[in-house]
Every structure is written in structure tokens, then in C-alpha cells.
Amino acid sequence: MPDYTLRIRRYSPENGDAAHWEDFQVDLDGSRSVLDGVLQAKDREDGSIGIRCSCRAGICGSCGVRINGKPNLACRTHLDEAHARAADGVIVVEPMGNMPVLKDLIVDMDAVHWKKIQRVTPWLLPDGPPPEREYVVPPDNMIDVTQTMACIQCGACVSDCLSMEVDPLFIGPAALAKAYRFVGDPRDGHQEQRVRDLAEDPHGLYDCTHCFNCIEACPKGVAPMSQIMRLRRIAGDDHHVEDRNNGHRHEMAFVKNIEKNGLLHEADLLPDSYGGKLHPRAVPELVSSLPIILRALQRGKVTPAGALLHKHKAPKDVKRIFRDIEGREERYELNLYVAGEEEDAS
């Protein structure tokens, strides 16, 4: 059997030493998992290595770590695959990001992940008296929330979230995906209150920067960013929430900008986000942005004529796309977790 080298990030708060790297040789078949490798090193070389694990089948989410810089489940990652992706043939295993490290590969999920899950009220809040028997939910509605129900709370999306690196108070992709699980459930009677609360929170819906990291990181295909975008559409389009963070207006400014120009004309984006160049809301924002504007002028990144006298000329194809989408009777929501067509049983 081939030998693999695991480079494990070690940290033990008991001894007071700084975090450091330690290499371990494991003798396992390439089809075995990285978790198997860590457990062999723990069994044969150093019993103090700390890692969480339980089911070893990609179900419980306990063994989430970063492997070669990317979050993943250690039990689902084969040694040969990790070795092939390693920069110098050494498989690097370290704790997940955006969460405090308790010991070695164990992070404090309660301090960040579970605290944010609790923030979104992760249970149904039905209105009115309960039915005599069970609630009856149309199949299509349950299919709609199936994708978010697949979450195993491993924290991989939290680990790779760029917004949480900049703003640790951001509610985060896992919690917002969990929020959609109840917002999209027809049995819940507080849809508007839920999305209004998340939109008004300065660290809520509009703190996501569309980096797609959470979609790539999720081992179960939950696509947290897609669920965040759905929450935004329900808040802004269905319940007309004009949040104090200006998130919805900023989003609509992007849409209108592309509709008019075909490509993004950034000089219009800031004032349009606040109602237009002469709108009372826009004036203080434009004044506060003057230093940035002056630097852009000095460096030739923008010209007065380009910024103020820009002609809006969106191509015909772009205008046609907007007409087709806006002409639909209802919004089309695509659940990527349930795909394909039913086969004819006959």
C-alpha cells in the first residue's frame, strides 16, 4: 500500500504553544479517506491529535476540515484524490475557517455556527389553531425546500465565506439557507416578518457578496447563496421591503443599469442606488465619495464626460431578454437539487 504524508495543523491551548504544523506518514490504500489517515496517525503516532468524527459516511457533518485549503468532509475525501490535488504531494489538513479553534482540527461550532442558526428562528411558526390532524402540504412546496433540508450543518460554507471574514457578524450562508427552509414552507405563518427581519439586519441578507464559495464548498449541494438570493426576491419583490441598508434599491440599481446600458456603467450605480443623482438620499453619499471620485479622475479611470454624458445604449438582445423575463406571468424558481425528468413507468 502507498504511503501518504499528512501535514496536520496542531494547536493545544493547554500547553500555551503557538499553532504549528506536524507531518505524519500513513500507510493506507488510496481509496481510504483522509479521516482514516488522521485516525491512523492518532492511533499509531500521537493519541493527542484532536478531530471530531461520528458516522464516517458523510451524514453527520462532524468531520468538517480544510483539506489542501478547501473545506470538505474528511470522511468523504479519498487519500489518492487529496494527494493528487496537493501542491507538493503533502496532504494539508487544518481546522475550518471563520470559527475559533479549540484544539487541532476541532473548532468551536457553538460560538459561531450554531449561534447564527439560532438567530434565524429555525422552527415553524404557524398561524391560527393547529389542524385536527397533520398539516397537508402540496408536494411542489416540499420539493421547493428539499434543497435546504439536505444541509447536515457541517459548517463548510461558513468556513469559506468571504463576507464572514470581513464581517464576522454576518448571519452567514448556513443560517440563511436554514431560514429559507422555513420561509419557503407554506405551513409557516410569519414569512413577511422573517424576511423583513433578515433584510433590515445590517449583517443580514444584503451582506452576501455573491462570491459562490459556499456553493462550491457545500458537500450536499444545498447552494446556500442561491437560497439567499431567493430570500432577497421574496423580501423585495413579494413583500416590497425597502430595507434601511439600501440593499434592495442597490440590487435594483444593478438591474436597471444593465437594462439601460447592456454593460455595467459604474458611475451611475451609486446615485441610482439612492434614487438618482439629485435625490436627497444620494447627495450625502456622493459627497462622501468625492475623495474616491477625485482619485479615479487623477488616475484616468474615469472622465467627467464619461461619467455625466454617458449614452445609454443597451443592445437589442439585452432588451429582448428583459422583455421576455418581465413579461412572464409568474417568477420561475429553479430548485437545482431536484433535477431531470420522470421516466415513463410503462
WOKA-V112232 format. One line per field, one symbol per residue. psi: psi as a letter, one per 20 degrees, with the letter a starting at -180 (. if undefined). A space follows every 10 residues. Layout:
# WOKA-V112232
psi = ???
This chain:
# WOKA-V112232
psi = qqqqppoppp poihijqqqr qpqppqnqqh irrhghgghg hhhhgoiipp qqqfhkjkgh jhkprpokip qrphiioqgh ghhhiqgkip opprrqrjqq pgpdjprnhh hfghhhghhj mlqqmqqrqq rhbqpppqhh hhhhjgghii pjlhjghghj ohhhhgniip hqhghhghgh hhhioiipjk gghghgghhh pikcgjipjl ijhhghhpij khmhhhhghg hghgggghjl onqiijgghg ghhgghghhh hgrpnhhigg hhhjirhjqh hhghggghig hgghhhghjj iqqgghhhkp pompqhhghg gggggiiqhq poppoihora qpqoh.
